[in-house]
């Protein structure tokens, strides 16, 4: 069977300790070879493992603003 080409995860690593966060990030590295991942996270180490960071901020008047930042290979 073929794995899913796209995964969405919402703070799945929020309660992990350092050892298990390291394991999770290693698993993410494996998955990203064959799939795209969208991970909602507040963990700095998880964000550093990504290719891009997306942020959404609320603007005056209630509209949203999306900010995209590429993560350099040096910071990951």
The first five atom37 places (N, CA, C, CB, O) and aatype in JSON, in Angstrom:
{
  "aatype": [20, 20, 20, 20, 20, 20, 20, 20, 20, 20, 20, 20, 20, 20, 20, 20, 20, 20, 20, 20, 20, 20, 20, 20, 20, 20, 20, 20, 20, 20, 20, 20, 20, 20, 20, 20, 20, 20, 20, 20, 20, 20, 20, 20, 20, 20, 20, 20, 20, 20, 20, 20, 20, 20, 20, 20, 20, 20, 20, 20, 20, 20, 20, 20, 20, 20, 20, 20, 20, 20, 20, 20, 20, 20, 20, 20],
  "atom_mask": [
    [1, 1, 1, 1, 1],
    [1, 1, 1, 1, 1],
    [1, 1, 1, 1, 1],
    [1, 1, 1, 1, 1],
    [1, 1, 1, 1, 1],
    [1, 1, 1, 1, 1],
    [1, 1, 1, 1, 1],
    [1, 1, 1, 1, 1],
    [1, 1, 1, 1, 1],
    [1, 1, 1, 1, 1],
    [1, 1, 1, 1, 1],
    [1, 1, 1, 1, 1],
    [1, 1, 1, 1, 1],
    [1, 1, 1, 1, 1],
    [1, 1, 1, 1, 1],
    [1, 1, 1, 1, 1],
    [1, 1, 1, 1, 1],
    [1, 1, 1, 1, 1],
    [1, 1, 1, 1, 1],
    [1, 1, 1, 1, 1],
    [1, 1, 1, 1, 1],
    [1, 1, 1, 1, 1],
    [1, 1, 1, 1, 1],
    [1, 1, 1, 1, 1],
    [1, 1, 1, 1, 1],
    [1, 1, 1, 1, 1],
    [1, 1, 1, 1, 1],
    [1, 1, 1, 1, 1],
    [1, 1, 1, 1, 1],
    [1, 1, 1, 1, 1],
    [1, 1, 1, 1, 1],
    [1, 1, 1, 1, 1],
    [1, 1, 1, 1, 1],
    [1, 1, 1, 1, 1],
    [1, 1, 1, 1, 1],
    [1, 1, 1, 1, 1],
    [1, 1, 1, 1, 1],
    [1, 1, 1, 1, 1],
    [1, 1, 1, 1, 1],
    [1, 1, 1, 1, 1],
    [1, 1, 1, 1, 1],
    [1, 1, 1, 1, 1],
    [1, 1, 1, 1, 1],
    [1, 1, 1, 1, 1],
    [1, 1, 1, 1, 1],
    [1, 1, 1, 1, 1],
    [1, 1, 1, 1, 1],
    [1, 1, 1, 1, 1],
    [1, 1, 1, 1, 1],
    [1, 1, 1, 1, 1],
    [1, 1, 1, 1, 1],
    [1, 1, 1, 1, 1],
    [1, 1, 1, 1, 1],
    [1, 1, 1, 1, 1],
    [1, 1, 1, 1, 1],
    [1, 1, 1, 1, 1],
    [1, 1, 1, 1, 1],
    [1, 1, 1, 1, 1],
    [1, 1, 1, 1, 1],
    [1, 1, 1, 1, 1],
    [1, 1, 1, 1, 1],
    [1, 1, 1, 1, 1],
    [1, 1, 1, 1, 1],
    [1, 1, 1, 1, 1],
    [1, 1, 1, 1, 1],
    [1, 1, 1, 1, 1],
    [1, 1, 1, 1, 1],
    [1, 1, 1, 1, 1],
    [1, 1, 1, 1, 1],
    [1, 1, 1, 1, 1],
    [1, 1, 1, 1, 1],
    [1, 1, 1, 1, 1],
    [1, 1, 1, 1, 1],
    [1, 1, 1, 1, 1],
    [1, 1, 1, 1, 1],
    [1, 1, 1, 1, 1]
  ],
  "atom_positions": [
    [[0.84, -1.19, 0.0], [0.0, 0.0, 0.0], [0.88, 1.25, 0.0], [-0.95, 0.0, 1.21], [2.01, 1.23, 0.48]],
    [[0.34, 2.31, -0.53], [1.07, 3.57, -0.61], [0.69, 4.46, 0.57], [0.79, 4.29, -1.94], [-0.48, 4.53, 0.94]],
    [[1.67, 5.15, 1.16], [1.35, 6.06, 2.26], [0.6, 7.28, 1.75], [2.64, 6.5, 2.99], [0.64, 7.6, 0.56]],
    [[-0.07, 7.95, 2.65], [-0.77, 9.18, 2.29], [0.25, 10.22, 1.8], [-1.57, 9.73, 3.51], [1.32, 10.33, 2.38]],
    [[-0.07, 10.96, 0.74], [0.88, 11.96, 0.25], [0.87, 13.26, 1.05], [0.58, 12.28, -1.2], [1.71, 14.14, 0.84]],
    [[-0.09, 13.4, 1.99], [-0.24, 14.65, 2.71], [-0.73, 14.36, 4.12], [-1.22, 15.6, 1.97], [-1.69, 13.61, 4.3]],
    [[-0.08, 14.94, 5.13], [-0.47, 14.76, 6.52], [-0.71, 16.12, 7.16], [0.62, 13.97, 7.3], [0.03, 17.07, 6.91]],
    [[-1.74, 16.22, 7.99], [-2.02, 17.42, 8.78], [-1.99, 17.01, 10.24], [-3.4, 18.07, 8.38], [-2.71, 16.1, 10.65]],
    [[-1.16, 17.69, 11.03], [-1.02, 17.37, 12.45], [-1.17, 18.65, 13.26], [0.36, 16.69, 12.75], [-0.57, 19.67, 12.94]],
    [[-1.97, 18.59, 14.31], [-2.24, 19.77, 15.13], [-1.7, 19.55, 16.53], [-3.76, 20.06, 15.18], [-2.32, 18.88, 17.35]],
    [[-0.54, 20.12, 16.81], [0.12, 20.08, 18.12], [0.24, 18.66, 18.67], [-0.64, 20.93, 19.1], [0.06, 18.43, 19.86]],
    [[0.56, 17.7, 17.78], [0.66, 16.3, 18.21], [1.83, 16.06, 19.15], [0.8, 15.4, 16.99], [1.83, 15.07, 19.88]],
    [[2.82, 16.96, 19.15], [4.0, 16.76, 19.98], [4.0, 17.65, 21.22], [5.25, 17.02, 19.18], [5.01, 17.72, 21.92]],
    [[2.9, 18.31, 21.51], [2.85, 19.3, 22.6], [3.23, 18.72, 23.96], [1.46, 19.89, 22.69], [3.87, 19.41, 24.76]],
    [[2.86, 17.49, 24.25], [3.11, 16.91, 25.58], [4.34, 16.01, 25.62], [1.9, 16.11, 26.01], [4.6, 15.37, 26.64]],
    [[5.12, 15.97, 24.54], [6.27, 15.07, 24.51], [7.46, 15.64, 25.28], [6.68, 14.81, 23.06], [7.7, 16.84, 25.28]],
    [[8.19, 14.75, 25.95], [9.44, 15.15, 26.59], [10.53, 15.23, 25.52], [9.85, 14.15, 27.73], [10.27, 14.92, 24.35]],
    [[11.74, 15.64, 25.89], [12.82, 15.83, 24.92], [13.17, 14.57, 24.15], [14.05, 16.34, 25.61], [13.4, 14.63, 22.94]],
    [[13.2, 13.43, 24.83], [13.55, 12.16, 24.16], [12.52, 11.81, 23.1], [13.67, 11.02, 25.19], [12.87, 11.47, 21.98]],
    [[11.25, 11.9, 23.46], [10.2, 11.55, 22.52], [10.0, 12.6, 21.44], [8.9, 11.32, 23.25], [9.59, 12.28, 20.33]],
    [[10.29, 13.86, 21.75], [10.26, 14.89, 20.71], [11.34, 14.6, 19.67], [10.47, 16.3, 21.32], [11.09, 14.75, 18.47]],
    [[12.51, 14.19, 20.11], [13.58, 13.81, 19.18], [13.12, 12.65, 18.29], [14.86, 13.41, 19.96], [13.37, 12.66, 17.08]],
    [[12.46, 11.66, 18.86], [11.94, 10.52, 18.07], [10.89, 10.99, 17.06], [11.33, 9.45, 19.01], [10.89, 10.56, 15.91]],
    [[10.01, 11.87, 17.5], [8.98, 12.41, 16.62], [9.61, 13.14, 15.44], [8.04, 13.35, 17.39], [9.2, 12.94, 14.29]],
    [[10.61, 13.97, 15.71], [11.26, 14.73, 14.64], [12.0, 13.81, 13.67], [12.23, 15.75, 15.22], [12.05, 14.09, 12.47]],
    [[12.56, 12.71, 14.18], [13.2, 11.73, 13.29], [12.16, 11.08, 12.39], [13.95, 10.65, 14.12], [12.42, 10.85, 11.21]],
    [[10.99, 10.78, 12.93], [9.91, 10.2, 12.14], [9.43, 11.18, 11.07], [8.74, 9.8, 13.04], [9.15, 10.79, 9.94]],
    [[9.35, 12.45, 11.43], [8.96, 13.48, 10.47], [9.96, 13.53, 9.32], [8.86, 14.85, 11.17], [9.57, 13.68, 8.16]],
    [[11.25, 13.42, 9.63], [12.27, 13.42, 8.58], [12.07, 12.26, 7.61], [13.68, 13.34, 9.21], [12.27, 12.42, 6.41]],
    [[11.66, 11.1, 8.12], [11.37, 9.96, 7.24], [10.15, 10.24, 6.38], [11.15, 8.69, 8.08], [10.18, 10.01, 5.17]],
    [[9.07, 10.73, 6.99], [7.83, 10.98, 6.26], [8.01, 12.01, 5.15], [6.75, 11.46, 7.22], [7.42, 11.87, 4.08]],
    [[8.82, 13.02, 5.4], [8.93, 14.11, 4.44], [9.61, 13.69, 3.13], [9.68, 15.26, 5.05], [9.56, 14.43, 2.15]],
    [[10.24, 12.53, 3.12], [10.86, 12.04, 1.89], [9.81, 11.67, 0.84], [11.74, 10.82, 2.2], [10.06, 11.78, -0.36]],
    [[8.62, 11.24, 1.3], [7.58, 10.77, 0.37], [6.25, 11.49, 0.52], [7.37, 9.31, 0.56], [5.29, 11.15, -0.17]],
    [[6.17, 12.48, 1.4], [4.88, 13.12, 1.65], [5.09, 14.58, 2.04], [4.11, 12.38, 2.75], [6.2, 15.0, 2.37]],
    [[4.0, 15.34, 1.99], [4.01, 16.71, 2.47], [3.36, 16.73, 3.84], [3.27, 17.67, 1.48], [2.4, 15.99, 4.09]],
    [[3.88, 17.56, 4.72], [3.35, 17.64, 6.08], [2.99, 19.07, 6.43], [4.37, 17.08, 7.08], [3.73, 20.01, 6.12]],
    [[1.86, 19.23, 7.07], [1.44, 20.51, 7.63], [1.3, 20.27, 9.13], [0.09, 21.04, 6.98], [0.43, 19.52, 9.57]],
    [[2.16, 20.92, 9.92], [2.18, 20.69, 11.36], [1.92, 22.0, 12.08], [3.54, 20.08, 11.8], [2.66, 22.97, 11.9]],
    [[0.88, 22.02, 12.89], [0.6, 23.16, 13.77], [1.38, 22.9, 15.05], [-0.95, 23.34, 14.04], [1.21, 21.86, 15.68]],
    [[2.22, 23.86, 15.45], [3.08, 23.63, 16.6], [3.47, 24.94, 17.27], [4.33, 22.87, 16.19], [3.52, 25.99, 16.64]],
    [[3.74, 24.84, 18.58], [4.33, 25.95, 19.33], [5.74, 25.57, 19.78], [3.45, 26.32, 20.54], [6.4, 26.35, 20.47]],
    [[6.2, 24.38, 19.39], [7.53, 23.88, 19.78], [8.57, 24.45, 18.82], [7.56, 22.32, 19.78], [8.48, 24.24, 17.61]],
    [[9.55, 25.14, 19.35], [10.6, 25.74, 18.52], [11.35, 24.68, 17.71], [11.59, 26.52, 19.39], [11.62, 24.88, 16.53]],
    [[11.68, 23.55, 18.34], [12.43, 22.51, 17.63], [11.63, 21.94, 16.47], [12.82, 21.38, 18.6], [12.2, 21.6, 15.43]],
    [[10.32, 21.82, 16.61], [9.49, 21.33, 15.51], [9.48, 22.35, 14.39], [8.05, 21.05, 16.0], [9.58, 21.99, 13.22]],
    [[9.36, 23.62, 14.72], [9.36, 24.67, 13.7], [10.69, 24.69, 12.94], [9.1, 26.04, 14.33], [10.7, 24.89, 11.73]],
    [[11.79, 24.49, 13.64], [13.1, 24.49, 13.0], [13.28, 23.33, 12.04], [14.2, 24.45, 14.05], [14.12, 23.39, 11.15]],
    [[12.5, 22.27, 12.2], [12.6, 21.1, 11.32], [11.88, 21.31, 10.0], [12.04, 19.88, 12.02], [12.04, 20.5, 9.08]],
    [[11.1, 22.37, 9.88], [10.32, 22.6, 8.67], [11.08, 23.32, 7.58], [9.09, 23.37, 9.01], [12.16, 23.86, 7.81]],
    [[10.49, 23.32, 6.4], [11.03, 24.08, 5.27], [10.51, 25.52, 5.28], [10.67, 23.4, 3.94], [11.22, 26.45, 4.89]],
    [[9.27, 25.67, 5.72], [8.62, 26.99, 5.75], [7.79, 27.12, 7.01], [7.74, 27.2, 4.5], [7.24, 26.14, 7.53]],
    [[7.69, 28.35, 7.5], [6.81, 28.66, 8.63], [5.72, 29.58, 8.11], [7.6, 29.32, 9.81], [5.98, 30.52, 7.37]],
    [[4.5, 29.3, 8.51], [3.37, 30.15, 8.16], [2.76, 30.68, 9.44], [2.32, 29.38, 7.31], [2.52, 29.93, 10.38]],
    [[2.5, 31.97, 9.47], [1.85, 32.59, 10.61], [0.63, 33.34, 10.14], [2.81, 33.52, 11.36], [0.61, 33.89, 9.04]],
    [[-0.39, 33.37, 10.97], [-1.61, 34.11, 10.66], [-1.86, 35.09, 11.79], [-2.83, 33.15, 10.45], [-1.95, 34.7, 12.95]],
    [[-1.99, 36.36, 11.45], [-2.26, 37.39, 12.45], [-3.57, 38.09, 12.12], [-1.1, 38.4, 12.53], [-3.96, 38.21, 10.96]],
    [[-4.24, 38.55, 13.16], [-5.49, 39.29, 12.98], [-5.17, 40.76, 12.78], [-6.44, 39.09, 14.21], [-4.43, 41.36, 13.55]],
    [[-5.73, 41.33, 11.74], [-5.55, 42.74, 11.41], [-6.72, 43.55, 11.95], [-5.4, 42.93, 9.88], [-7.79, 42.99, 12.22]],
    [[-6.55, 44.86, 12.1], [-7.68, 45.7, 12.48], [-8.83, 45.51, 11.48], [-7.27, 47.2, 12.55], [-8.6, 45.43, 10.27]],
    [[-10.02, 45.43, 11.98], [-11.17, 45.21, 11.1], [-11.53, 43.75, 10.97], [-10.9, 45.79, 9.74], [-12.51, 43.41, 10.32]],
    [[-10.73, 42.87, 11.58], [-11.06, 41.45, 11.59], [-10.5, 40.63, 10.44], [-12.5, 41.31, 11.59], [-10.77, 39.44, 10.37]],
    [[-9.74, 41.24, 9.56], [-9.16, 40.45, 8.46], [-7.89, 39.75, 8.94], [-8.85, 41.36, 7.24], [-7.26, 40.17, 9.91]],
    [[-7.53, 38.69, 8.25], [-6.34, 37.91, 8.6], [-5.2, 38.25, 7.65], [-6.64, 36.4, 8.55], [-5.42, 38.58, 6.48]],
    [[-3.99, 38.17, 8.16], [-2.79, 38.37, 7.35], [-1.94, 37.12, 7.5], [-2.0, 39.66, 7.77], [-1.64, 36.7, 8.61]],
    [[-1.53, 36.54, 6.37], [-0.7, 35.34, 6.36], [0.75, 35.76, 6.08], [-1.2, 34.3, 5.31], [1.02, 36.5, 5.15]],
    [[1.66, 35.25, 6.91], [3.09, 35.53, 6.76], [3.78, 34.2, 6.5], [3.68, 36.25, 8.03], [3.57, 33.23, 7.23]],
    [[4.62, 34.14, 5.47], [5.36, 32.93, 5.14], [6.85, 33.23, 5.24], [5.0, 32.41, 3.71], [7.34, 34.22, 4.7]],
    [[7.57, 32.37, 5.94], [9.01, 32.53, 6.13], [9.69, 31.2, 5.79], [9.36, 32.98, 7.59], [9.35, 30.17, 6.37]],
    [[10.62, 31.24, 4.87], [11.41, 30.04, 4.55], [12.43, 29.82, 5.65], [12.11, 30.17, 3.16], [13.03, 30.78, 6.14]],
    [[12.62, 28.57, 6.06], [13.6, 28.22, 7.07], [14.88, 27.83, 6.35], [13.1, 27.07, 8.01], [14.86, 26.95, 5.49]],
    [[15.99, 28.48, 6.69], [17.25, 28.15, 6.02], [17.8, 26.84, 6.55], [18.28, 29.29, 6.22], [17.5, 26.45, 7.68]],
    [[18.6, 26.17, 5.75], [19.2, 24.9, 6.15], [20.13, 25.08, 7.34], [19.97, 24.28, 4.98], [20.32, 24.14, 8.12]],
    [[20.72, 26.26, 7.51], [21.63, 26.51, 8.62], [20.92, 26.53, 9.96], [22.36, 27.81, 8.41], [21.48, 26.09, 10.96]],
    [[19.69, 27.05, 10.0], [18.98, 27.16, 11.27], [18.26, 25.88, 11.65], [18.0, 28.29, 11.22], [17.85, 25.73, 12.8]],
    [[18.09, 24.95, 10.71], [17.38, 23.7, 11.0], [18.3, 22.66, 11.57], [16.71, 23.16, 9.75], [17.87, 21.55, 11.86]]
  ]
}
